[in-house]
Amino acid sequence: GPNRITLYRRAILDYWAENEETLGDIVTHVLIHEIGHHFGLSDDDMERIEEAAEQAAAG
């Protein structure tokens, strides 16, 4: 299987420019979802992982 995740800078920057999320939050979201899809996680599983990441980042 693939051993690399490609982040498309232009798409991420375009999204960032149009939304109020931080760049770090957007990249975290993309990475969690790409890795989650690779391992067959559900959307609910990925949402829980994102929430845990946000809590960890908040301290």
N, C-alpha and C positions, 0 to 999 in steps of 0.2 A: 504494500500500500504506500501511499504518499508519506514522505517524511519531511514535508515542507508546507508551510502556510504562506501564501503570498498576500500581502496587504497592498491594496491598490490605493496609492497615495491620493491621486486626484479625486477618486470617489469619496474617500474618507474626508478630505479637506472640503469638498463641496458640501457634504452632509454637515460637517462642523460649522461651516459658514451660515447655514440655513437653520440651525438649531441651537438651543441654549446649553447643550451638554458639553462637558469638557472634552478635550481631545483624548485625554487618558481614559475617560469613561467610554468613549466610542471605540477606541482600540481594544479595551478590555471586553466590551460586548462582542465585537467581531471575533476575537480570539476564543472566547468561551463558546460561542456558537459554532465556529468552525471545528474546534476540538470536540465539542459535544456531538455534532453531526457525525464526525468520524467514528466516535465510539457508540453511536446509536442512542444517545440520551434523548429523553423527551423534552419538549419545550418547558414543561414544569420543572424538570430537573435542572435545566440550564438557568431558569429564572431563580431558583433557590441558590445556585452557585453564584450568580451575579449579586444577589442580595448579600450573601456571605462575604463576597469580595468588597462590596461597598462598606459593610460594617467593619471589616478588617482595615480598610483604608481610612475610615473615620477614627480608628483608634479604639 
